[in-house]
Amino acid sequence: LERVFGKVQKLPSGAPNSKNFDMFRLFMDDDGTFQNNPDQPLLLYKNAWKGSEQEARRAITKGNYWTSPWAWGVFPYHHYHSKAWELLVCIQGEANVQMGGSTGPTVLVEKG
């Protein structure tokens, strides 16, 4: 699969660990403000969570000791982590979230 920057690409169904859900990737360049890594794409998993909202809340926070504001919302401003990764899980509803800074693409995240 050819690497395309700024566009969500569906990975082939035979990709490793993709038996029960769809996998997508999004490569983004460093835009001068946000240090997007051109070698490490944003990974999107659709329909990866099959449980209830309550089960998701327990599963996400139990072993990680995450509390608000690290759970249950998306910041309304652009930010990045220079020494950490981030996990965004949608357990209810849907949202359009702009990734990679103010010039980055907007992706639809949905429950699952």
C-alpha positions in Angstrom: 0.0 0.0 0.0 1.5 3.3 -1.1 2.1 5.9 1.7 -0.2 8.9 1.1 0.1 12.0 3.4 -3.0 13.7 4.7 -5.5 11.1 3.6 -7.0 8.3 5.6 -6.2 4.9 4.0 -8.0 1.7 4.8 -5.5 -1.1 5.4 -6.1 -4.5 3.6 -8.3 -6.9 5.6 -5.5 -9.3 5.8 -3.4 -6.9 7.9 -2.1 -8.3 11.2 -4.6 -8.1 14.1 -7.4 -6.9 11.9 -9.7 -9.9 12.0 -12.5 -8.4 14.0 -12.4 -4.7 13.0 -11.3 -2.4 10.2 -7.9 -0.6 10.4 -7.0 2.7 8.8 -3.8 4.8 8.8 -3.1 8.5 8.4 0.4 9.8 7.6 0.9 13.5 8.5 4.0 15.7 7.9 5.5 18.0 10.4 3.8 21.3 9.8 6.3 23.5 11.7 4.1 23.7 14.8 3.0 20.2 15.4 5.7 17.6 15.2 3.9 14.9 13.3 6.1 12.0 12.6 6.1 11.2 8.8 7.2 7.6 9.5 4.6 6.7 12.2 1.0 7.1 11.1 -2.0 7.8 13.2 -3.8 4.4 13.5 -7.6 4.3 13.4 -9.6 1.1 14.4 -13.3 1.0 13.5 -15.6 -1.3 15.3 -12.9 -2.5 17.7 -15.0 -2.2 20.8 -18.1 -4.5 21.0 -19.0 -4.0 24.7 -21.3 -1.6 26.5 -20.4 2.0 27.4 -20.2 1.0 31.1 -17.8 -1.9 30.2 -15.7 0.4 28.1 -15.4 3.0 30.9 -14.2 0.2 33.3 -11.8 -1.4 30.9 -10.2 1.9 29.9 -9.6 3.3 33.3 -9.1 0.2 35.5 -5.6 -0.7 34.7 -4.4 2.8 33.6 -5.5 4.9 36.6 -6.8 7.6 34.2 -9.1 10.2 35.5 -10.8 13.3 34.1 -9.7 15.3 32.1 -7.8 12.4 30.7 -11.0 10.6 30.1 -14.5 11.5 28.7 -13.7 14.3 26.4 -11.6 15.8 23.6 -9.8 19.1 24.2 -11.2 22.0 22.2 -7.7 23.1 21.2 -4.8 21.6 19.3 -2.1 20.0 21.3 0.6 17.3 21.1 2.7 15.1 23.3 6.4 15.2 22.6 7.3 12.2 24.8 4.0 10.2 25.0 1.4 8.6 22.8 -2.3 9.2 23.1 -5.3 6.9 22.9 -8.7 8.2 21.9 -11.6 5.8 22.3 -15.1 6.7 21.3 -17.6 4.7 23.5 -20.7 6.8 22.7 -21.9 8.9 19.8 -19.5 10.4 17.2 -17.4 13.4 16.6 -15.3 15.1 13.9 -11.8 15.5 15.3 -9.1 17.4 13.5 -5.8 15.6 13.7 -2.2 16.9 13.4 -2.8 20.6 14.1 -4.8 23.3 12.4 -3.8 22.3 8.9 -4.4 18.6 9.5 -7.3 16.5 8.2 -10.6 16.0 10.1 -11.6 12.4 10.8 -14.9 11.1 12.0 -14.6 9.0 15.1 -17.6 6.9 16.1 -18.6 4.5 18.8 -16.6 1.3 18.5 
